[in-house]
Amino acid sequence: MSLLSPIKLNGELRCRYERWLTVQRYSSETRRVYARTVKDFSQFMNRRPVTNANHFDVREFLVVASRKGHATYTLKHELHALRIFFDFLNMGGLVPWVAPRFVKIRSPRPRVPHVLSEAQVRSLLEAANNPRERALVEVLYGTGARPGEISTMRIEEIDFHAGRIRVTGKGGARFILLGKPASKAIRRYLSGRTSGFLFTEGRPRQRICVYSAASGGWRCRWKEYDDSGRIKRIRSAFIGYKEHLTKAAALARFQRIAKTSNLLRPSGHLPLRSDSISRAVRNLAARIGLRVTPYFLRHSYATHMLDHGADIRVIQELLGHGRLSSTQVYTHVSKAALTDTFIRCHPRSRISDSEN
């Protein structure tokens, strides 16, 4: 490996790191984010091997990211990703010490989550144009699941009778409860489908186009897919000269050339990615003049349950939080719960006007 150029070495280490994250059962979204951070750091090293990096390089990388506008939470996550990466390099004997662990970032202030009102959630549901959009919002708000957990939901893991679904994501596998509105929306969206990912990428079929090349001939470019729905390779071919073939004849010849290629992307094979879920929710909310992300619905789920009297530890379990402190942030935004506690517990909260 030492004979590789720095750029190729960094790329090879990043690929091996991604494979190791898979072995460690990190979620696909976490693997993607961590790999992107390592790629950004490799580019920052400017043709130097990442194995030569020290804690000053890590600090300067974070300084540059901060100047680009990265929030403190983002910087903290990037530093964590680099720590895991250099732990991996150290475990393999490629670095003698873990440079990012000699860098510390000031803890960011706790953020108060964005929460929709119950009326806004109803408006969002009414704005859905099709069963897929309705089911997506019902599941996000009705279960409080993370986008990564929504992405990996499988139909086989849904127990409609018990009203629950097994999901895998941050913290491993767990069961989340499924209310009747969400169950009804899912059944309508599935239309009889009984297996595969619950929400799948719905990309259109590729359009085969024969085009005129600068050489005066007909050429064609197309994608071949494997059985899992991923692009196996992109091919191109020269079909013939225009003086001998019409466009229709060229297209017919292409069909013969590509008859062994899998031109159709199988539908329902790939899960809806977290970024696609976010885009779908943003576009839906834009119709009613709101800015909403999937996490807004998760926060609203927890806050509205707290408003209606749910115990904070029950909400912790439903959200899949490992620490109660992660759930307690919702007590800062639940006005109904705060008001109720104040009226019940403060001796001066029920003083009548006549006593003043």
N, C-alpha and C positions, 0 to 999 in steps of 0.2 A: 504494500500500500504506500510505502514511503517513496516509491519511484513515481507516483502520480504527481501531476502538476497541482499546485495549491487549490485551484478552482475545482479540478476533478476530485481531489482528496476531500474537500469540504462537501461536495455534492454526494460522494460515496458515504461519508459519515452521516450526513443528513438522512439518506435512505435507510441506512442501518438503524439509525435512531428511531425512525418511523416504524420499522418492523419490530423493534424492541418495545415500543409503546403499545403495539398491537398485542404482543405476548403478555404485557402487563395489564391488559384488558382496559386500557383507557378508551373512552368513547371516541367515535369517529370525529366529532367536532373538536374535542380536546387535541387529538392527534393532528388535526389540520392546523389549529391555532399554534401549537408548539412547533410544528415543522415550519410554519411561516416565520415565526420568530427566529428560529435558527437560520433560515435562509436570509432574513434581513441582517442578522449579525454577520453571516459569512460575507455578504456584500459589503458591509461596513468595514470588515477586515482588509478590504482592498487588495486582493490577490495574495494575502498572507494566510497560512494555514490556521484554522481555528485552534489547533492544538498548541499554537504559540501564544495564544491570548493570555493576558494577565488581568488583574482586577481593575487596572487603570483603563484597559480597553473596554471592559464591561461598563464602567462608570461613564466613559465618553459616549458609548453607544446609547445609554439611557439619556444623557444630556441632549444628544442630537434628536432622539425620539421626543423628548420633552419640548424642544424648540419647534418640532413639527406639529405640536398641539396635542400630543397624547396625554390623556388624563392620568392622574396619579394611580387610579385603579389599574389602568392599562399598563403603566410602567411596572407596577408590582407584579402583574401577571407575566409580563415579559421577563422580568428578573427570575421569577419562579421557573419559567420554561427553560431558561439558560442554566439554572442550577440543576435541573433534572438532566439536561443534556450533558453537562460537564461531569455529573455523577456517573453517567453512562460511559463517558470517555475515560474517567478515572478507574472505573471498574474493569475496563478493558486494557488498562496499563498504558494508555496513550497520553495521559497527562499526569504529572506527579501530585497535583493538588487541584482543588475545585475553586477556580478563581471567583465565580459569581457569589460564593458563600462568604467572601470577604467584602461584599458590598451590601449595604443596608439602605432601605428607603423608609422615610418617615411614613408612619401609618396614616392612610387617608382618613378623613372624617367620615363617619357613617352617613350613607346617603339615605334620604327619605324616599321610599319608592313611589313611583307614579301610579296613581290609582284612578280608575274610572268610576263614575257613579253608576248605580244600578240602572238608571234611565239611559245612560250612554251605552251600557252593554246591550240593552234591549234595542237601541237604535242600530248598533253594529250588527246585531243578528238580523234585523229587518232589512239591512242593506245588502245582505248576501243575495247574489244573483242566481246561484245554482246550488244543488245539494252538496257539492264538494266544499264550497265556501262555508255553507251553514254548518256542516259537520266539523270543519276545522275549528271554527270559533266556538262551537258548543263543547268540543273536546278540550280546547285550551282553557276556557273559562269554567267548564263543568268538572274538570279534574285537577286543575292547577299544575299540570305536568309541564316540565321543561321542554323547550323546542327539540332538544336532542332526544328526549324520551318519546316525543310525538313522532319524530322521524323514524325511530326503530320499532314502533308499534306494529305488531302482526295480528292479522285477523284470527289466527289460530289461538292466540293468547287471550281473546275476549270471552268472558263468561257472562253472557247477557242475562242468564237466569239469576246468578248471584250478584250481578251488577258491579263487576270489577274487571280489571285488565292488568295483566302482568307486563311491566315495562322494564327496560334495561337502560341505564344511563349513569349519571354521576352517582357514585356510591354503590353501584351494582344493581341487582334486580330487586324490584319491590312490586307490591300490588297497590293500585290506586282504584278508588271507587268511581263508579260510572252512574250518573243519575239518569232518570227516564228520558228527559229531553235529549241528552247526548246519545243515549242508546237508540232512540227513534231516528235521530239525524244520521247516525252511522248506518243503520239498516237501510235507510232510504238512499244514502250515497252508494252503498255497496251494490245494490240492485242484484243480489243473489251471489256475488263473488264470495268465495268461502276460504280462500287461502292467499298468502302473500302479504306484503306490507299494506297496512291500512291506507296510508296516503302515499301515492306514487307519483313520480315525475311524469307529467303528461306532455311530452314534447311531440311536435308534429313530425310526420314522416319526412325523410329527406326528399328534396326536389331534384330530380336528375335533370341536368341541363347540359346539352351539347352546345358548345360555343365555338366561334370562329377564331382561330389562332392567327397570330401575326404572319405565320408562314403561308397563309392562304388555305389552311386545312381545318378539319373539324377535330376538336379535342373534347374530352370529357373527364370530369373529376368526381369521385364518389367515395363514400365511407362504407367500410365493411364492419359489421357488428358481430360480437361473439354471442354465445347463448345467454350470457348474463345481462346483455343489453349495452355493454360498454363498447366503445370504438376500438376495434382490433387494429385497423390501419386505414390510412387514407391513400387511395390509388388514383392514378390518372393514366390516360392512354390517348395516343394519336389514332384517330379512326380512319381518316382518309382525306384526300384533297377535295376542295369544294367543286372543282371543275369536273370531278367524276361522280360526286354524290350530292343529292339534295339533303336538306336538314333532316327530313323524315327518314330517308334511307340511312343517314348517319346514325340516327337514334335507334333504328332497327338493328344496325350492326353492333351498336353498343350493347343492346340487350343480349346479343349472342356472346360478346366478349365477357360480360359480367354475369353470365348465367350461373356460375359456380359461387358467386359472392352473395353473402347475406346482406341484402340492401335495406331490409326493414329492421328498425329498432324495436325489439320486443317490448310490448307495453306491460306495465305492472311489475317489472323486474327490479327496478331501482327505486329506493325509498326517496321520498320528498326530503331534500336537504334542509338543514336549519335555515340557511340563507333564503331558500325558496319559500319557506314558511313565513319568515319575516316579511319578505316582499309581498306575499299574498295578503297578509294582515294589513300592511301599510296601504296597499292599493285599495283594499276594502274600506278602511277607515277614511281614506281621502274622499270617498264619495259623500260622506256626511260631515266633512270639514274637520276631522280629528286627526291627530298624530298618535298612532298606537303601534306598539310592538308586542310580540307574543308575551314578553315578560310583564307588560302592563296588565294583561289578563290574568297571569299567575298572581301578581300582587293584588289585583282586585278580588280574586277568588279567596285569598287569605283574609283580606281586610273585611270583606262582606260577611264571611263566616264569623269573624270576631265581633262584627257589629250585631249579629243575630244571636250572640251568646255562646259561641263555641269556646271550649277551653283551649288555652294557648298550646298545651302539650298535645292535644288532639290535632291541632293545625300543624304542629311540628312533624307529627307522624305522617299526616296526609301529604305534606310538601316534600318529605324525604330529607329533612334537615338533620345533619348529624349533631348539631349543637343547638340548644334552646336559644342562645343569643342571636342566632341567625333568624329565628322566628320572631323574637321580641321586637324587631324593628317595626313590625306591623302595629304594635300598640301606639306608635307615634302618629299614625295616620288614621286610626280608627276613632273618629270623633264620637260616634255613638257609644262605643265601649267606655271611652274616657268620661263622657257625660254621665252615663249610668253609674259608673263607679263613684264619681264625685257625689252624686245625689244620694247614693246608698251609704257612703262611708264618711262624708265630712259633716261634722255636727252643725255647721252653719249653712248647709246647702238647702235646708227646708224651712228656714225662718220666714214667716209670713210678713207681709207689709205692715201689719198692725203692731208688730213687735219692734219695728225700727224707730 
